[in-house]
Amino acid sequence: MEIFGIILFLVLITAVAATISALLKDGRGHNPPVTSKEPWSAFEAPSGPYWNPRIY
């Protein structure tokens, strides 16, 4: 029975180490800088809200 506890402990330690490693490496060098080439506009925005609390 002790062997199962040792195996479970090793699996948990490995999973935690892999999770921490993946979180630290996530996205490094893959995100381009945010640049805006055109000014912001809201030509297609609705003139009113999508949801209106009034009952029709």
PQR file of N, CA, C, O and H, with PARSE charges and radii, in Angstrom:
ATOM      1  N   MET A   1       0.825  -1.197   0.000 -0.4000 1.5000
ATOM      2  CA  MET A   1       0.000   0.000   0.000 -0.0000 2.0000
ATOM      3  C   MET A   1       0.869   1.261   0.000  0.5500 1.7000
ATOM      4  O   MET A   1       0.491   2.292  -0.555 -0.5500 1.4000
ATOM      5  N   GLU A   2       2.018   1.158   0.622 -0.4000 1.5000
ATOM      6  CA  GLU A   2       2.898   2.328   0.667 -0.0000 2.0000
ATOM      7  C   GLU A   2       3.409   2.701  -0.725  0.5500 1.7000
ATOM      8  O   GLU A   2       3.635   3.874  -1.024 -0.5500 1.4000
ATOM      9  H   GLU A   2       2.326   0.321   1.073  0.4000 1.0000
ATOM     10  N   ILE A   3       3.584   1.690  -1.563 -0.4000 1.5000
ATOM     11  CA  ILE A   3       4.093   1.961  -2.906 -0.0000 2.0000
ATOM     12  C   ILE A   3       3.113   2.817  -3.711  0.5500 1.7000
ATOM     13  O   ILE A   3       3.531   3.658  -4.506 -0.5500 1.4000
ATOM     14  H   ILE A   3       3.400   0.738  -1.320  0.4000 1.0000
ATOM     15  N   PHE A   4       1.814   2.604  -3.505 -0.4000 1.5000
ATOM     16  CA  PHE A   4       0.815   3.411  -4.197 -0.0000 2.0000
ATOM     17  C   PHE A   4       0.863   4.863  -3.718  0.5500 1.7000
ATOM     18  O   PHE A   4       0.694   5.789  -4.511 -0.5500 1.4000
ATOM     19  H   PHE A   4       1.474   1.921  -2.859  0.4000 1.0000
ATOM     20  N   GLY A   5       1.090   5.052  -2.441 -0.4000 1.5000
ATOM     21  CA  GLY A   5       1.224   6.407  -1.897 -0.0000 2.0000
ATOM     22  C   GLY A   5       2.449   7.113  -2.460  0.5500 1.7000
ATOM     23  O   GLY A   5       2.390   8.301  -2.776 -0.5500 1.4000
ATOM     24  H   GLY A   5       1.227   4.300  -1.796  0.4000 1.0000
ATOM     25  N   ILE A   6       3.555   6.393  -2.587 -0.4000 1.5000
ATOM     26  CA  ILE A   6       4.772   6.976  -3.136 -0.0000 2.0000
ATOM     27  C   ILE A   6       4.580   7.330  -4.611  0.5500 1.7000
ATOM     28  O   ILE A   6       4.993   8.400  -5.056 -0.5500 1.4000
ATOM     29  H   ILE A   6       3.603   5.428  -2.330  0.4000 1.0000
ATOM     30  N   ILE A   7       3.951   6.427  -5.364 -0.4000 1.5000
ATOM     31  CA  ILE A   7       3.694   6.688  -6.782 -0.0000 2.0000
ATOM     32  C   ILE A   7       2.761   7.885  -6.944  0.5500 1.7000
ATOM     33  O   ILE A   7       2.991   8.736  -7.803 -0.5500 1.4000
ATOM     34  H   ILE A   7       3.615   5.558  -5.003  0.4000 1.0000
ATOM     35  N   LEU A   8       1.720   7.958  -6.133 -0.4000 1.5000
ATOM     36  CA  LEU A   8       0.782   9.083  -6.190 -0.0000 2.0000
ATOM     37  C   LEU A   8       1.501  10.393  -5.853  0.5500 1.7000
ATOM     38  O   LEU A   8       1.273  11.411  -6.506 -0.5500 1.4000
ATOM     39  H   LEU A   8       1.533   7.267  -5.435  0.4000 1.0000
ATOM     40  N   PHE A   9       2.356  10.369  -4.849 -0.4000 1.5000
ATOM     41  CA  PHE A   9       3.118  11.553  -4.470 -0.0000 2.0000
ATOM     42  C   PHE A   9       4.025  12.013  -5.609  0.5500 1.7000
ATOM     43  O   PHE A   9       4.103  13.209  -5.888 -0.5500 1.4000
ATOM     44  H   PHE A   9       2.541   9.542  -4.319  0.4000 1.0000
ATOM     45  N   LEU A  10       4.703  11.090  -6.261 -0.4000 1.5000
ATOM     46  CA  LEU A  10       5.582  11.438  -7.371 -0.0000 2.0000
ATOM     47  C   LEU A  10       4.807  12.000  -8.554  0.5500 1.7000
ATOM     48  O   LEU A  10       5.256  12.942  -9.207 -0.5500 1.4000
ATOM     49  H   LEU A  10       4.640  10.118  -6.034  0.4000 1.0000
ATOM     50  N   VAL A  11       3.647  11.422  -8.828 -0.4000 1.5000
ATOM     51  CA  VAL A  11       2.809  11.923  -9.925 -0.0000 2.0000
ATOM     52  C   VAL A  11       2.328  13.341  -9.612  0.5500 1.7000
ATOM     53  O   VAL A  11       2.326  14.197 -10.497 -0.5500 1.4000
ATOM     54  H   VAL A  11       3.282  10.656  -8.297  0.4000 1.0000
ATOM     55  N   LEU A  12       1.924  13.601  -8.378 -0.4000 1.5000
ATOM     56  CA  LEU A  12       1.464  14.937  -8.010 -0.0000 2.0000
ATOM     57  C   LEU A  12       2.592  15.962  -8.097  0.5500 1.7000
ATOM     58  O   LEU A  12       2.384  17.073  -8.586 -0.5500 1.4000
ATOM     59  H   LEU A  12       1.926  12.906  -7.659  0.4000 1.0000
ATOM     60  N   ILE A  13       3.775  15.598  -7.628 -0.4000 1.5000
ATOM     61  CA  ILE A  13       4.920  16.507  -7.700 -0.0000 2.0000
ATOM     62  C   ILE A  13       5.272  16.803  -9.163  0.5500 1.7000
ATOM     63  O   ILE A  13       5.569  17.945  -9.513 -0.5500 1.4000
ATOM     64  H   ILE A  13       3.943  14.696  -7.231  0.4000 1.0000
ATOM     65  N   THR A  14       5.238  15.784 -10.006 -0.4000 1.5000
ATOM     66  CA  THR A  14       5.528  15.979 -11.428 -0.0000 2.0000
ATOM     67  C   THR A  14       4.480  16.872 -12.086  0.5500 1.7000
ATOM     68  O   THR A  14       4.821  17.734 -12.896 -0.5500 1.4000
ATOM     69  H   THR A  14       4.997  14.856  -9.722  0.4000 1.0000
ATOM     70  N   ALA A  15       3.220  16.674 -11.747 -0.4000 1.5000
ATOM     71  CA  ALA A  15       2.148  17.491 -12.327 -0.0000 2.0000
ATOM     72  C   ALA A  15       2.276  18.947 -11.894  0.5500 1.7000
ATOM     73  O   ALA A  15       2.088  19.853 -12.706 -0.5500 1.4000
ATOM     74  H   ALA A  15       2.943  15.973 -11.089  0.4000 1.0000
ATOM     75  N   VAL A  16       2.590  19.178 -10.637 -0.4000 1.5000
ATOM     76  CA  VAL A  16       2.759  20.549 -10.150 -0.0000 2.0000
ATOM     77  C   VAL A  16       3.957  21.212 -10.837  0.5500 1.7000
ATOM     78  O   VAL A  16       3.874  22.371 -11.243 -0.5500 1.4000
ATOM     79  H   VAL A  16       2.743  18.443  -9.977  0.4000 1.0000
ATOM     80  N   ALA A  17       5.053  20.493 -10.965 -0.4000 1.5000
ATOM     81  CA  ALA A  17       6.239  21.044 -11.615 -0.0000 2.0000
ATOM     82  C   ALA A  17       5.962  21.357 -13.089  0.5500 1.7000
ATOM     83  O   ALA A  17       6.400  22.393 -13.589 -0.5500 1.4000
ATOM     84  H   ALA A  17       5.121  19.552 -10.635  0.4000 1.0000
ATOM     85  N   ALA A  18       5.251  20.490 -13.778 -0.4000 1.5000
ATOM     86  CA  ALA A  18       4.925  20.717 -15.186 -0.0000 2.0000
ATOM     87  C   ALA A  18       3.981  21.908 -15.338  0.5500 1.7000
ATOM     88  O   ALA A  18       4.113  22.685 -16.284 -0.5500 1.4000
ATOM     89  H   ALA A  18       4.895  19.648 -13.372  0.4000 1.0000
ATOM     90  N   THR A  19       3.045  22.057 -14.428 -0.4000 1.5000
ATOM     91  CA  THR A  19       2.113  23.185 -14.478 -0.0000 2.0000
ATOM     92  C   THR A  19       2.846  24.502 -14.270  0.5500 1.7000
ATOM     93  O   THR A  19       2.617  25.464 -15.004 -0.5500 1.4000
ATOM     94  H   THR A  19       2.938  21.426 -13.659  0.4000 1.0000
ATOM     95  N   ILE A  20       3.715  24.551 -13.284 -0.4000 1.5000
ATOM     96  CA  ILE A  20       4.483  25.771 -13.022 -0.0000 2.0000
ATOM     97  C   ILE A  20       5.388  26.097 -14.207  0.5500 1.7000
ATOM     98  O   ILE A  20       5.503  27.260 -14.594 -0.5500 1.4000
ATOM     99  H   ILE A  20       3.901  23.770 -12.688  0.4000 1.0000
ATOM    100  N   SER A  21       6.020  25.098 -14.776 -0.4000 1.5000
ATOM    101  CA  SER A  21       6.886  25.312 -15.930 -0.0000 2.0000
ATOM    102  C   SER A  21       6.091  25.845 -17.126  0.5500 1.7000
ATOM    103  O   SER A  21       6.546  26.754 -17.821 -0.5500 1.4000
ATOM    104  H   SER A  21       5.926  24.153 -14.462  0.4000 1.0000
ATOM    105  N   ALA A  22       4.921  25.285 -17.360 -0.4000 1.5000
ATOM    106  CA  ALA A  22       4.094  25.734 -18.485 -0.0000 2.0000
ATOM    107  C   ALA A  22       3.600  27.159 -18.265  0.5500 1.7000
ATOM    108  O   ALA A  22       3.538  27.941 -19.214 -0.5500 1.4000
ATOM    109  H   ALA A  22       4.552  24.546 -16.796  0.4000 1.0000
ATOM    110  N   LEU A  23       3.252  27.507 -17.038 -0.4000 1.5000
ATOM    111  CA  LEU A  23       2.783  28.863 -16.758 -0.0000 2.0000
ATOM    112  C   LEU A  23       3.896  29.887 -16.932  0.5500 1.7000
ATOM    113  O   LEU A  23       3.646  30.998 -17.398 -0.5500 1.4000
ATOM    114  H   LEU A  23       3.303  26.872 -16.267  0.4000 1.0000
ATOM    115  N   LEU A  24       5.100  29.531 -16.571 -0.4000 1.5000
ATOM    116  CA  LEU A  24       6.216  30.463 -16.704 -0.0000 2.0000
ATOM    117  C   LEU A  24       6.630  30.673 -18.153  0.5500 1.7000
ATOM    118  O   LEU A  24       7.084  31.760 -18.510 -0.5500 1.4000
ATOM    119  H   LEU A  24       5.303  28.628 -16.192  0.4000 1.0000
ATOM    120  N   LYS A  25       6.482  29.655 -18.991 -0.4000 1.5000
ATOM    121  CA  LYS A  25       6.887  29.744 -20.395 -0.0000 2.0000
ATOM    122  C   LYS A  25       5.775  30.245 -21.306  0.5500 1.7000
ATOM    123  O   LYS A  25       6.035  30.555 -22.469 -0.5500 1.4000
ATOM    124  H   LYS A  25       6.114  28.772 -18.701  0.4000 1.0000
ATOM    125  N   ASP A  26       4.573  30.331 -20.823 -0.4000 1.5000
ATOM    126  CA  ASP A  26       3.411  30.607 -21.660 -0.0000 2.0000
ATOM    127  C   ASP A  26       3.496  31.981 -22.317  0.5500 1.7000
ATOM    128  O   ASP A  26       3.565  33.000 -21.631 -0.5500 1.4000
ATOM    129  H   ASP A  26       4.362  30.079 -19.878  0.4000 1.0000
ATOM    130  N   GLY A  27       3.491  32.003 -23.646 -0.4000 1.5000
ATOM    131  CA  GLY A  27       3.382  33.233 -24.402 -0.0000 2.0000
ATOM    132  C   GLY A  27       4.656  34.022 -24.558  0.5500 1.7000
ATOM    133  O   GLY A  27       4.617  35.098 -25.156 -0.5500 1.4000
ATOM    134  H   GLY A  27       3.434  31.174 -24.203  0.4000 1.0000
ATOM    135  N   ARG A  28       5.770  33.562 -24.065 -0.4000 1.5000
ATOM    136  CA  ARG A  28       7.000  34.340 -24.189 -0.0000 2.0000
ATOM    137  C   ARG A  28       7.484  34.349 -25.633  0.5500 1.7000
ATOM    138  O   ARG A  28       7.722  33.298 -26.227 -0.5500 1.4000
ATOM    139  H   ARG A  28       5.802  32.688 -23.580  0.4000 1.0000
ATOM    140  N   GLY A  29       7.625  35.542 -26.183 -0.4000 1.5000
ATOM    141  CA  GLY A  29       8.137  35.680 -27.538 -0.0000 2.0000
ATOM    142  C   GLY A  29       7.100  35.471 -28.620  0.5500 1.7000
ATOM    143  O   GLY A  29       7.460  35.465 -29.797 -0.5500 1.4000
ATOM    144  H   GLY A  29       7.431  36.396 -25.700  0.4000 1.0000
ATOM    145  N   HIS A  30       5.855  35.304 -28.292 -0.4000 1.5000
ATOM    146  CA  HIS A  30       4.835  35.034 -29.303 -0.0000 2.0000
ATOM    147  C   HIS A  30       3.811  36.156 -29.420  0.5500 1.7000
ATOM    148  O   HIS A  30       2.960  36.113 -30.309 -0.5500 1.4000
ATOM    149  H   HIS A  30       5.562  35.309 -27.336  0.4000 1.0000
ATOM    150  N   ASN A  31       3.869  37.151 -28.554 -0.4000 1.5000
ATOM    151  CA  ASN A  31       2.890  38.229 -28.599 -0.0000 2.0000
ATOM    152  C   ASN A  31       3.503  39.450 -29.290  0.5500 1.7000
ATOM    153  O   ASN A  31       4.456  40.033 -28.773 -0.5500 1.4000
ATOM    154  H   ASN A  31       4.560  37.187 -27.832  0.4000 1.0000
ATOM    155  N   PRO A  32       2.970  39.841 -30.450 -0.5600 1.5000
ATOM    156  CA  PRO A  32       3.509  41.024 -31.123  0.2800 2.0000
ATOM    157  C   PRO A  32       3.113  42.287 -30.360  0.5500 1.7000
ATOM    158  O   PRO A  32       2.115  42.282 -29.639 -0.5500 1.4000
ATOM    159  N   PRO A  33       3.875  43.357 -30.507 -0.5600 1.5000
ATOM    160  CA  PRO A  33       3.495  44.605 -29.841  0.2800 2.0000
ATOM    161  C   PRO A  33       2.200  45.154 -30.424  0.5500 1.7000
ATOM    162  O   PRO A  33       1.925  44.986 -31.612 -0.5500 1.4000
ATOM    163  N   VAL A  34       1.423  45.798 -29.599 -0.4000 1.5000
ATOM    164  CA  VAL A  34       0.146  46.348 -30.031 -0.0000 2.0000
ATOM    165  C   VAL A  34       0.402  47.700 -30.687  0.5500 1.7000
ATOM    166  O   VAL A  34       0.919  48.619 -30.052 -0.5500 1.4000
ATOM    167  H   VAL A  34       1.647  45.934 -28.634  0.4000 1.0000
ATOM    168  N   THR A  35       0.044  47.812 -31.940 -0.4000 1.5000
ATOM    169  CA  THR A  35       0.187  49.077 -32.663 -0.0000 2.0000
ATOM    170  C   THR A  35      -1.128  49.400 -33.358  0.5500 1.7000
ATOM    171  O   THR A  35      -1.859  48.503 -33.778 -0.5500 1.4000
ATOM    172  H   THR A  35      -0.376  47.065 -32.455  0.4000 1.0000
ATOM    173  N   SER A  36      -1.413  50.665 -33.469 -0.4000 1.5000
ATOM    174  CA  SER A  36      -2.629  51.107 -34.132 -0.0000 2.0000
ATOM    175  C   SER A  36      -2.238  51.952 -35.326  0.5500 1.7000
ATOM    176  O   SER A  36      -1.561  52.969 -35.174 -0.5500 1.4000
ATOM    177  H   SER A  36      -0.819  51.393 -33.127  0.4000 1.0000
ATOM    178  N   LYS A  37      -2.657  51.542 -36.513 -0.4000 1.5000
ATOM    179  CA  LYS A  37      -2.310  52.264 -37.727 -0.0000 2.0000
ATOM    180  C   LYS A  37      -3.418  53.221 -38.161  0.5500 1.7000
ATOM    181  O   LYS A  37      -3.159  54.187 -38.879 -0.5500 1.4000
ATOM    182  H   LYS A  37      -3.207  50.715 -36.637  0.4000 1.0000
ATOM    183  N   GLU A  38      -4.635  52.958 -37.732 -0.4000 1.5000
ATOM    184  CA  GLU A  38      -5.752  53.817 -38.107 -0.0000 2.0000
ATOM    185  C   GLU A  38      -6.418  54.349 -36.846  0.5500 1.7000
ATOM    186  O   GLU A  38      -6.430  53.666 -35.821 -0.5500 1.4000
ATOM    187  H   GLU A  38      -4.845  52.173 -37.149  0.4000 1.0000
ATOM    188  N   PRO A  39      -6.970  55.550 -36.904 -0.5600 1.5000
ATOM    189  CA  PRO A  39      -7.653  56.087 -35.729  0.2800 2.0000
ATOM    190  C   PRO A  39      -8.931  55.308 -35.433  0.5500 1.7000
ATOM    191  O   PRO A  39      -9.553  54.740 -36.331 -0.5500 1.4000
ATOM    192  N   TRP A  40      -9.305  55.293 -34.170 -0.4000 1.5000
ATOM    193  CA  TRP A  40     -10.492  54.577 -33.741 -0.0000 2.0000
ATOM    194  C   TRP A  40     -11.738  55.307 -34.201  0.5500 1.7000
ATOM    195  O   TRP A  40     -11.794  56.536 -34.152 -0.5500 1.4000
ATOM    196  H   TRP A  40      -8.800  55.755 -33.440  0.4000 1.0000
ATOM    197  N   SER A  41     -12.737  54.560 -34.649 -0.4000 1.5000
ATOM    198  CA  SER A  41     -14.024  55.149 -35.010 -0.0000 2.0000
ATOM    199  C   SER A  41     -15.130  54.176 -34.647  0.5500 1.7000
ATOM    200  O   SER A  41     -14.904  52.975 -34.497 -0.5500 1.4000
ATOM    201  H   SER A  41     -12.691  53.562 -34.689  0.4000 1.0000
ATOM    202  N   ALA A  42     -16.332  54.722 -34.508 -0.4000 1.5000
ATOM    203  CA  ALA A  42     -17.476  53.905 -34.127 -0.0000 2.0000
ATOM    204  C   ALA A  42     -18.600  54.078 -35.143  0.5500 1.7000
ATOM    205  O   ALA A  42     -19.740  54.367 -34.781 -0.5500 1.4000
ATOM    206  H   ALA A  42     -16.515  55.698 -34.629  0.4000 1.0000
ATOM    207  N   PHE A  43     -18.267  53.898 -36.410 -0.4000 1.5000
ATOM    208  CA  PHE A  43     -19.272  54.104 -37.453 -0.0000 2.0000
ATOM    209  C   PHE A  43     -20.399  53.069 -37.401  0.5500 1.7000
ATOM    210  O   PHE A  43     -21.545  53.384 -37.721 -0.5500 1.4000
ATOM    211  H   PHE A  43     -17.341  53.663 -36.705  0.4000 1.0000
ATOM    212  N   GLU A  44     -20.080  51.845 -37.001 -0.4000 1.5000
ATOM    213  CA  GLU A  44     -21.091  50.795 -37.003 -0.0000 2.0000
ATOM    214  C   GLU A  44     -21.685  50.539 -35.623  0.5500 1.7000
ATOM    215  O   GLU A  44     -22.397  49.553 -35.434 -0.5500 1.4000
ATOM    216  H   GLU A  44     -19.149  51.589 -36.740  0.4000 1.0000
ATOM    217  N   ALA A  45     -21.408  51.401 -34.667 -0.4000 1.5000
ATOM    218  CA  ALA A  45     -21.956  51.217 -33.326 -0.0000 2.0000
ATOM    219  C   ALA A  45     -23.443  51.563 -33.330  0.5500 1.7000
ATOM    220  O   ALA A  45     -23.857  52.465 -34.059 -0.5500 1.4000
ATOM    221  H   ALA A  45     -20.830  52.203 -34.821  0.4000 1.0000
ATOM    222  N   PRO A  46     -24.248  50.873 -32.538 -0.5600 1.5000
ATOM    223  CA  PRO A  46     -25.681  51.176 -32.498  0.2800 2.0000
ATOM    224  C   PRO A  46     -25.926  52.512 -31.788  0.5500 1.7000
ATOM    225  O   PRO A  46     -25.137  52.932 -30.942 -0.5500 1.4000
ATOM    226  N   SER A  47     -27.012  53.158 -32.141 -0.4000 1.5000
ATOM    227  CA  SER A  47     -27.328  54.431 -31.513 -0.0000 2.0000
ATOM    228  C   SER A  47     -27.970  54.244 -30.142  0.5500 1.7000
ATOM    229  O   SER A  47     -28.045  55.192 -29.360 -0.5500 1.4000
ATOM    230  H   SER A  47     -27.653  52.817 -32.828  0.4000 1.0000
ATOM    231  N   GLY A  48     -28.434  53.035 -29.843 -0.4000 1.5000
ATOM    232  CA  GLY A  48     -29.034  52.744 -28.546 -0.0000 2.0000
ATOM    233  C   GLY A  48     -28.488  51.455 -27.995  0.5500 1.7000
ATOM    234  O   GLY A  48     -27.785  50.733 -28.702 -0.5500 1.4000
ATOM    235  H   GLY A  48     -28.373  52.265 -30.478  0.4000 1.0000
ATOM    236  N   PRO A  49     -28.791  51.143 -26.754 -0.5600 1.5000
ATOM    237  CA  PRO A  49     -28.282  49.894 -26.175  0.2800 2.0000
ATOM    238  C   PRO A  49     -28.964  48.672 -26.798  0.5500 1.7000
ATOM    239  O   PRO A  49     -30.080  48.753 -27.310 -0.5500 1.4000
ATOM    240  N   TYR A  50     -28.265  47.549 -26.737 -0.4000 1.5000
ATOM    241  CA  TYR A  50     -28.846  46.308 -27.260 -0.0000 2.0000
ATOM    242  C   TYR A  50     -29.997  45.821 -26.386  0.5500 1.7000
ATOM    243  O   TYR A  50     -30.954  45.222 -26.877 -0.5500 1.4000
ATOM    244  H   TYR A  50     -27.359  47.483 -26.321  0.4000 1.0000
ATOM    245  N   TRP A  51     -29.890  46.085 -25.087 -0.4000 1.5000
ATOM    246  CA  TRP A  51     -30.926  45.638 -24.163 -0.0000 2.0000
ATOM    247  C   TRP A  51     -31.544  46.854 -23.514  0.5500 1.7000
ATOM    248  O   TRP A  51     -30.839  47.718 -22.992 -0.5500 1.4000
ATOM    249  H   TRP A  51     -29.113  46.572 -24.688  0.4000 1.0000
ATOM    250  N   ASN A  52     -32.847  46.919 -23.545 -0.4000 1.5000
ATOM    251  CA  ASN A  52     -33.552  48.052 -22.961 -0.0000 2.0000
ATOM    252  C   ASN A  52     -34.472  47.510 -21.873  0.5500 1.7000
ATOM    253  O   ASN A  52     -35.219  46.566 -22.128 -0.5500 1.4000
ATOM    254  H   ASN A  52     -33.419  46.217 -23.969  0.4000 1.0000
ATOM    255  N   PRO A  53     -34.444  48.073 -20.680 -0.5600 1.5000
ATOM    256  CA  PRO A  53     -35.255  47.520 -19.586  0.2800 2.0000
ATOM    257  C   PRO A  53     -36.757  47.740 -19.754  0.5500 1.7000
ATOM    258  O   PRO A  53     -37.545  47.167 -19.002 -0.5500 1.4000
ATOM    259  N   ARG A  54     -37.172  48.562 -20.731 -0.4000 1.5000
ATOM    260  CA  ARG A  54     -38.610  48.780 -20.908 -0.0000 2.0000
ATOM    261  C   ARG A  54     -39.290  47.524 -21.455  0.5500 1.7000
ATOM    262  O   ARG A  54     -38.688  46.771 -22.221 -0.5500 1.4000
ATOM    263  H   ARG A  54     -36.532  49.027 -21.342  0.4000 1.0000
ATOM    264  N   ILE A  55     -40.523  47.306 -21.066 -0.4000 1.5000
ATOM    265  CA  ILE A  55     -41.306  46.194 -21.596 -0.0000 2.0000
ATOM    266  C   ILE A  55     -42.131  46.735 -22.772  0.5500 1.7000
ATOM    267  O   ILE A  55     -42.855  47.721 -22.636 -0.5500 1.4000
ATOM    268  H   ILE A  55     -41.011  47.917 -20.444  0.4000 1.0000
ATOM    269  N   TYR A  56     -42.009  46.082 -23.908 -0.4000 1.5000
ATOM    270  CA  TYR A  56     -42.720  46.554 -25.096 -0.0000 2.0000
ATOM    271  C   TYR A  56     -44.079  45.957 -25.165  0.5500 1.7000
ATOM    272  O   TYR A  56     -44.829  46.238 -26.100 -0.5500 1.4000
ATOM    273  H   TYR A  56     -41.420  45.281 -24.019  0.4000 1.0000
TER
END
